[in-house]
Amino acid sequence: MASNARLDHRNPLVFDTHELGRRPGALQRLTRTIDAPVDLGVQGVIGVPEGAPLELELRLESVMEGVLVTGTARAQAEGECVRCLEPVELRLEADFQELFSYPDADDRGRVIAEPGDDAEDDEDRFFLEDGLFDLEPLLRDAVVLALPMQPVCQEDCPGLCSECGARLADDQDHHHDAVDIRWAALQGLAGSLEDGEKDEMSGAEAGVDEKQEK
């Protein structure tokens, strides 16, 4: 993945490979704890809060084409249960591996693809820049793949009541008396008839009372 912006060695997600050297087979192991960057995760669903501790373990290996980076990122992710909307916390562990190619990799013996394919391949490749590489794009992809797209507070979370919105896990006996909509109109009609009968009875009683008074 080519980039026109120059890398800043002060960025905690930018790593220097000069100590590793370009001798194939050379190894270097790095550990680093940094503040998580903004929007690290599945936006609006779950992710690592900005500024939260993010632990990185990296293994850098020099190969003919560049530097093979293998690593693991660990952090505490936070989100919201998609069923009951309660807060969710989980321990994130994301593994990743990527080859960061030397800018002159083709001149150093890399196997050239079929004509016409090389430009497309470059769009999907990561490159070293003055011996530096930016881990952030690779890290973001790995974190998204490691996080659940639909986080839940527990596997059997029953969610919320569709009638009143109550959290069903708090009351396993929660329910509402269901009324068959086919009978609802008849129940209303029955109520009207009962009210009419009461009115007629009241009128009849009033007539009897008047006769008795006479």
Buried (B, 14 or more C-beta within 10 A) or exposed (E): EEEEEEBEEEBBBBBBBEEBEBEEEBEBEBEBEBEBBEEBBBEEBBBBBEEBEBBBBBBBBBBEBBBBBBBBBBBBBBBBBBBBEBEBEEEBEBEBEBBBBBEEBBEEEBEEEEEEEEEEEBEEBBBBBEBBBBBEEBBBEBBBEBBBEEBBBEEEBBBBBEEEEBBBBEEEEBEEEEEEEEEEEEEEEEEEEEEEEEEEEEEEEEEEEEEEEE
